[in-house]
Amino acid sequence: MAATLPAGIPASHPAVATPGPHQPLVIIDQPTELPKPDEALVHVEWTSSTPLDLHRADGGFAIQNFPFVMGCSLAGTVVALGADEGADDTHLRVGDKVFGFVADYLPREAGVQTYSTVPTYRISKLPANLTLQEAVAVPTNLVTAFHTITTDLGLDLPWPIPENWKPAEAETTILVWGAASSVGLYTVQVLRHWGYKNVLAVASGKHHADLEKLGAAACFDYTKADVVERILAHTPSSSAGPKVPLIIDCIGSTEGTLWPLSKIAEKGSVVAVMLPIIHVHAEEDRVPEYEEDAAKVLVGEWKEGVVLKNVRTFLYAENKFYRDHLQPEVIPTLLEQGVIQPNKLRVIQGDTMLERAQTALNLLRNRAPSGEKFVWRVAEEEK
Ligand SMILES: NC(=O)c1ccc[n+]([C@@H]2O[C@H](COP(=O)([O-])OP(=O)(O)OC[C@H]3O[C@@H](n4cnc5c(N)ncnc54)[C@H](OP(=O)(O)O)[C@@H]3O)[C@@H](O)[C@H]2O)c1
């Protein structure tokens, strides 16, 4: 491990933080931390927004200490490595352009600061066919898709994909509710690539053509009052099990998603729900309310035998294979091969990092994202 920061790297740097629930974001001064042997110091040039930013900033969701540095994703340049270059435990070199899904609950690692000290297993090298701002739209929710499909639904996504691979559940109905969300768009693409053919996508009608291109077998519009009846009419009854055995709720809204899903899931259906579950959405003059356990929501409304799963992607690295391979290898390879299309981008403008962060947060509060990812500059300059 280097004993000092490389020349030109400041001892401290600005970070965007929430000072407390429902307060405007602020800039704080963060120490620039030397990377340990399994870490890299990254000069952060781009980040992307996630609704978790809103849950943190407006709801104080799962925050023990304020001020809390924001940001689950970053893209930028490696400026120092803890290990010697060429060491077995790193796929990185100083000067590499990189991107990653990072832990915002660790201040040294969070994404919205101009220098972030990140474990190397959380970093992908930028493929030649993408820019940093395209790549930063990917890792948080592509990791979520892999984690949910394998850990919560129990499906196989072998890597590399064996020749002539066909999953046992290739024809099983998999319902992706909220398919135009960032999580949903990556989930549909991953399922298609691994040969799961019967993916039903629920999104507003304007996204249906895109979702069919990405791999959905059929699409349903959640803004129509009879969406549940249409889904049930589409799926044949089976004596062998539930009509819809596997469900991913990409949104986790008590009224908007869990309520209709409680009318679809039957004994034996597995329903994987993105946490936190949103009881009350944040508004300018309203503090949001969340729940962290799907079993405590709509109690008595679910049919007996429905299996509810709480999705917690921050735990994805408990899968040792994913810890070592998902961000270092699988994700950049899929992007380079064009298998996964990054979400459509909306670049958030603003004169300063703080202004861009606050603008993005305000848009999340207004539920502005629709089939797109907000990306924005962190450090003003490239390395
Ligand atoms: N626990 C975890 O591990 C984990 C991981 C990742 C994300 N999450 C959570 O998952 C949620 C989604 O994240 P995201 O980044 O994918 O969000 P996002 O892209 O910002 O979601 C926006 C999309 O939500 C869709 N939507 C809203 N209400 C809907 C409803 N009732 N039915 C169907 N679609 C609906 C909209 O679809 P239309 O455009 O079709 O209207 C819109 O495109 C967030 O709350 C996030 O915090 C949790």
The ligand as a Tripos MOL2 file, in Angstrom:
@<TRIPOS>MOLECULE
LIG
   48    52     1     0     0
SMALL
NO_CHARGES

@<TRIPOS>ATOM
      1 N1        -33.5430   -3.3520   -2.7260 N.am      1 LIG1
      2 C1        -32.7410   -3.3510   -3.7790 C.2       1 LIG1
      3 O1        -31.8070   -4.1260   -3.8550 O.2       1 LIG1
      4 C2        -32.9900   -2.3760   -4.8830 C.ar      1 LIG1
      5 C3        -32.1120   -2.3080   -5.9600 C.ar      1 LIG1
      6 C4        -32.3870   -1.4140   -7.0030 C.ar      1 LIG1
      7 C5        -33.5170   -0.6020   -6.9330 C.ar      1 LIG1
      8 N2        -34.3280   -0.6880   -5.8400 N.ar      1 LIG1
      9 C6        -35.5430    0.1320   -5.7420 C.3       1 LIG1
     10 O2        -36.3530   -0.2230   -6.8340 O.3       1 LIG1
     11 C7        -37.1150    0.8910   -7.2330 C.3       1 LIG1
     12 C8        -36.9270    1.1090   -8.7270 C.3       1 LIG1
     13 O3        -35.6130    1.5690   -9.0010 O.3       1 LIG1
     14 P1        -35.2300    2.0590  -10.4760 P.3       1 LIG1
     15 O4        -33.9180    2.7040  -10.4150 O.co2     1 LIG1
     16 O5        -35.4110    0.9510  -11.4290 O.co2     1 LIG1
     17 O6        -36.3650    3.1430  -10.6910 O.3       1 LIG1
     18 P2        -36.7280    4.1130  -11.9070 P.3       1 LIG1
     19 O7        -36.0590    3.6530  -13.1660 O.co2     1 LIG1
     20 O8        -36.4940    5.5110  -11.4920 O.co2     1 LIG1
     21 O9        -38.3060    3.8710  -12.0110 O.3       1 LIG1
     22 C9        -39.0810    4.6850  -12.8470 C.3       1 LIG1
     23 C10       -40.0770    3.7990  -13.5630 C.3       1 LIG1
     24 O10       -41.0050    3.2690  -12.6180 O.3       1 LIG1
     25 C11       -42.1320    2.8600  -13.3420 C.3       1 LIG1
     26 N3        -43.2920    2.7560  -12.4450 N.ar      1 LIG1
     27 C12       -43.6490    3.6040  -11.4650 C.ar      1 LIG1
     28 N4        -44.7720    3.1430  -10.8500 N.ar      1 LIG1
     29 C13       -45.1100    1.9890  -11.4650 C.ar      1 LIG1
     30 C14       -46.1660    1.0440  -11.2800 C.ar      1 LIG1
     31 N5        -47.0910    1.2170  -10.3500 N.pl3     1 LIG1
     32 N6        -46.1960   -0.0360  -12.0820 N.ar      1 LIG1
     33 C15       -45.2690   -0.2180  -13.0440 C.ar      1 LIG1
     34 N7        -44.2370    0.6350  -13.2630 N.ar      1 LIG1
     35 C16       -44.1640    1.7350  -12.4740 C.ar      1 LIG1
     36 C17       -42.3200    3.9570  -14.3880 C.3       1 LIG1
     37 O11       -42.7780    3.2650  -15.5070 O.3       1 LIG1
     38 P3        -43.5270    3.9520  -16.7540 P.3       1 LIG1
     39 O12       -42.5000    4.8200  -17.4030 O.co2     1 LIG1
     40 O13       -43.9380    2.7650  -17.5310 O.co2     1 LIG1
     41 O14       -44.6690    4.7320  -16.1880 O.co2     1 LIG1
     42 C18       -40.8920    4.5170  -14.5980 C.3       1 LIG1
     43 O15       -40.3540    4.1920  -15.8570 O.3       1 LIG1
     44 C19       -36.6490    2.0700   -6.3780 C.3       1 LIG1
     45 O16       -37.5060    2.2790   -5.2670 O.3       1 LIG1
     46 C20       -35.2960    1.6130   -5.8920 C.3       1 LIG1
     47 O17       -34.9050    2.2150   -4.6790 O.3       1 LIG1
     48 C21       -34.0850   -1.5530   -4.8200 C.ar      1 LIG1
@<TRIPOS>BOND
     1     1     2 1
     2     2     3 2
     3     2     4 1
     4     4     5 ar
     5     4    48 ar
     6     5     6 ar
     7     6     7 ar
     8     7     8 ar
     9     8     9 1
    10     8    48 ar
    11     9    10 1
    12     9    46 1
    13    10    11 1
    14    11    12 1
    15    11    44 1
    16    12    13 1
    17    13    14 1
    18    14    15 2
    19    14    16 1
    20    14    17 1
    21    17    18 1
    22    18    19 2
    23    18    20 1
    24    18    21 1
    25    21    22 1
    26    22    23 1
    27    23    24 1
    28    23    42 1
    29    24    25 1
    30    25    26 1
    31    25    36 1
    32    26    27 ar
    33    26    35 ar
    34    27    28 ar
    35    28    29 ar
    36    29    30 ar
    37    29    35 ar
    38    30    31 1
    39    30    32 ar
    40    32    33 ar
    41    33    34 ar
    42    34    35 ar
    43    36    37 1
    44    36    42 1
    45    37    38 1
    46    38    39 2
    47    38    40 1
    48    38    41 1
    49    42    43 1
    50    44    45 1
    51    44    46 1
    52    46    47 1
@<TRIPOS>SUBSTRUCTURE
     1 LIG1         1 GROUP 0 **** ****
